[in-house]
């Protein structure tokens, strides 16, 4: 709902194996139906499908995926490593898994399940806790209230990766990062 209601002027493509329609928009049945790579993919599918989707998105040229899906029944560390292995050959950035999403209010992008109707501003907020981010957005206008860092996997630099995203780097003067002992506790498939 946030994605469709945020006012984003770019193309938004919905994909679900069932197809159909959501809010008057067609739903594609597979990524193969996309005519061009997505700049940003938001993944909210069963955990066992995430590594395969990340691989397919990377092969198609997508450079960033926000994985909202929470951990699987298998060992979470192993599941996260499978996601990173799928992303790494494509130098794809992974935000998440198990995150509130990503938002860039200045361009009308709210790919999160956090608060809607965000106002653009000059502050970026990055936190391990989605609740902290949701509360932070009530303080005022944000450049990016999104992308909690998730649990601590072995790879580095969600905070730094988020700051390199164009919508963050161009529009914020202040970064609020909190909720974790190690602010670089997120995942990145990029070598550090």
Buried (B, 14 or more C-beta within 10 A) or exposed (E): EBBBEBEBEEEBBBBEEEEEEEEEEEBBEEBEEBEEBBEBBBBBBEBEEBBEBBBBBBBBEBBBBBBBBBBBEEEBEEBBBBBBEBBBEBEBBBBBBBBBBBBBBBBBBBBBBBBBEBEBBEBBBBBBBBEBBBBBBEEEBBBBBBBBBBBBBEBBBBBBBBBEBEBBEEBBEEBBBBBBEEBBBBBBBBEE
